[in-house]
Amino acid sequence: MPGKSTRLTFTVLATGAGVFAMLQSLIAPALPTVQNAMHTSQSTVTWVMTAYLLSASVFTPILGRVGDLVGKKRTLVAVLVAVLAGCLLAALAPTIGVLIVARVIQGIGGALFPLSFGIIRDEFAPAEVSGSISNLSAVIAAGGGVGIVAAGPIVTALDYRWLFWLPVAVVALTALIALRYVPESPRRAEGRVNWLGAVLLSGWLVALLLPLSQATHWGWGSGRVIGLFAAAVLLFALWLFVEARSQSPLIDLRIMRLPAVWTTNAAALLFGAGMYAIWSFLPGFVQTPGTAGYGFGTSVTGAGLLMLPMLIAMFCSGVLSGRLEPVLGAKKLLIAGAALGAVACGFLTLEHDKQWHVAFAAGVFGLGIGLAFASMANLIVGSVPPEQTGAATGMNANIRTIGGSIGAALTGVLVTSRLQPSGLPYEAGYTHGFGLLALLCLAAALAALLVPAQRARRLAGAPRASGDTSGAEAETAPVGVRS
C-alpha cells in the first residue's frame, strides 16, 4: 500500500482512472434508453460507444508519450479537465450528434491509465510501486464492472443524463486536488512529439477499430469494411517505417521488441478479446426472454446484479495480486488470470441454464481479470525505462482494447449469424461464442508462458539513462540467456 506521503496522490490517480473505466461501460446498458429519448436509430446510437472507443485508442498512447516528455502531472490535470468537459457536454447534449462529440472528448481520458502508472513509478518508493500498481489496476478493472452494475439503477431512479452528471462533481474535485497536491515528476524523456507518427498511429487505429465495431451494420463484405482494413494495413506499415527512422519516435519500437513487452502485449491482445466480449454479451444473454429457449428475461438492473460477483472478485483479486506478486511473480499471476478466464468461459459453454451458473462464471472471470490487469501493468512498468513508462503502458492498454474489439466482433458474428423468427439469436450462437472466448483466454495463458522469467528485477524507481534499453533487456532476459 502507498505510504502516508503518497496516499493522497494514489487516491487522486485511482479516482480519475476509476471514473474513466466506469464511463467505458456505464452507458452501454442505457443505449436503448438513449435511442428512444433522442429519437434516433440503433445504428446511430452505437456511435456513442464507437466514438468513445476510437477516441480513447488514439489519445491513450499519444498523451502517454506527451506526459513522458512535458510532465505527467501537467498532462494528467489537462486530461481530467477534458473528461470533465466531456461529461458536462454529454449531460447537456440536446441531440445525438452533440452526445457523440461529448463521448469523443471523454475518450481523451484513456490517457489517465499510462499517466497514473508513470506517476506511481516516478514518485512512489520502490517497495511501494508493485503493490500500488496492482491496487490501481484493481480499481480500473472494478470501475468497468461498476458501470455495468450501476447503470440500471441510475437510469431507473433518475435519468440517463445522470450517468454523466454524477461524474462531473467527482472529476472536478479530482482535477483540483491533482493540481494542488500531485507532484510533478522531475524525470522527462528527451526529444519531442513525433506528430507524423501520431497522425499515422491515429489513422491505422481508426481504420482498424471502426470496421470491427460497425461491421455488423455495414456487412463484413462491404466495400467500407474491406477498404478500411486495407487502409489499416497500409497505414500501419507506414507508421512502422516512420517510427523506425525517427530520432524521437512516438513509440520506441526497440522497447516494443523487448521479450517481456511483446509477450505481455500478445497476452493482453488475447485476454482483452475475451474480457470485453464477456462484458458486451453476457448482460444481453441474461436479459433474453425465456421464450427464446434460454436466458432469464431480467431487467438491466437484474443483469447488473448477476454481474456483481465479477465486480467484487476482480477488485479483491487485483488487490491480492499486489501481495502475491513479490512471492509468485507477475508472470505466474498473468498465466493464472488468463486460465481463470478460460475456465469461466468454458463453464458457460457447458452450463448456462440457471442464474447461479452465470453468477458463478462471472465471479471466476472477475478473479482472472483482477490478476491479469495487475500483472500486465507490473510486467510492462518493470521492463521499460522510466522515461518510456507512459508510452509503453499506453500501448499495452491500447492493444488490450484492440483485442476487445476483435473479440466482440467475432462473438457478434457467432451470436447474430442465425436469428429466430422473433429476431432473437439462437442459444447455439451464444454457446459457440462462449466457447470461442474460452479458446482466446486459453491462448492468452499460453502467450503468458512465453513471458521471460525475471531473474533480478531492477528497483522500479531507479533512474536509467535516456534511450538506454540495455537495462530493460537485461532485467527481462530469461535465466541463462543474459549477455
HELIX and SHEET records of a PDB file:
HELIX    1   1 LYS A    4  THR A    6  5                                   3    
HELIX    2   2 ARG A    7  LEU A   26  1                                  20    
HELIX    3   3 ALA A   28  ALA A   30  5                                   3    
HELIX    4   4 LEU A   31  ALA A   37  1                                   7    
HELIX    5   5 GLN A   42  VAL A   45  1                                   4    
HELIX    6   6 TRP A   47  VAL A   70  1                                  24    
HELIX    7   7 LYS A   72  LEU A   92  1                                  21    
HELIX    8   8 ILE A   96  GLN A  106  1                                  11    
HELIX    9   9 GLY A  107  ALA A  111  5                                   5    
HELIX   10  10 LEU A  112  GLU A  123  1                                  12    
HELIX   11  11 PRO A  126  ALA A  157  1                                  32    
HELIX   12  12 TRP A  162  TYR A  181  1                                  20    
HELIX   13  13 TRP A  195  TRP A  218  1                                  24    
HELIX   14  14 GLY A  223  ARG A  245  1                                  23    
HELIX   15  15 LEU A  253  MET A  256  1                                   4    
HELIX   16  16 PRO A  259  GLN A  287  1                                  29    
HELIX   17  17 GLY A  290  ALA A  292  5                                   3    
HELIX   18  18 VAL A  300  LEU A  328  1                                  29    
HELIX   19  19 ALA A  330  LEU A  350  1                                  21    
HELIX   20  20 GLN A  355  VAL A  381  1                                  27    
HELIX   21  21 PRO A  386  GLN A  388  5                                   3    
HELIX   22  22 THR A  389  THR A  416  1                                  28    
HELIX   23  23 GLU A  427  LEU A  449  1                                  23    
HELIX   24  24 SER A  470  THR A  476  1                                   7    
END                                                                             
